[in-house]
Amino acid sequence: MSSRLFQKIREERGLAYSVYSAVNAFLDTGLMMIYAATNPARGREVVRLVMDELRDLRDHGPTKSELEVAKEHLKGSLMLSLESTASRMSNLARQEMYYGKQFTLAEVLEGIERVKPQSVHRVAQQLFQGGHLTLAAVGRMDVSRLGREALRL
């Protein structure tokens, strides 16, 4: 998602200084966050573009090439994180707590490779139904003028 947002909002339109997405997953819950640092005058447009991208992912899913880029990025990030002892131990502890076992790097990489565009599309359809969105704005943006409609999926 970060790559889509970065391309559309920063590279193509120059509307944000920084834009990215992140996921925090836990055993029974989690969140997906989208961050954009922009001029308050551009806030409405940035929110509109983010929502357009969420709708597009929900309605059409990722392209095969987008998914391949995401997989390679994820695999690279995972392998780099294993160079840190603290990160490695956190990862092993999380696997033990969530699954009751530890996975080898090969098993994790194989699991990433098995992900298909249809699977991501199905998850996006489940997640981006609406009703679970929250907007937090820091700075001079008048969020009250944005309106609830702006956050409807």
Secondary structure, 3 states (H helix, E strand, C coil): CHHHHHHHHHHHCCCEEEEEEEEEECCCCEEEEEEEEECHHHHHHHHHHHHHHHHHHHHHCCCHHHHHHHHHHHHHHHHHHCCCHHHHHHHHHHHHHHHCCCCCHHHHHHHHHHCCHHHHHHHHHHHCCCCCCCCCCCCCCCHHHCCHHHHCC
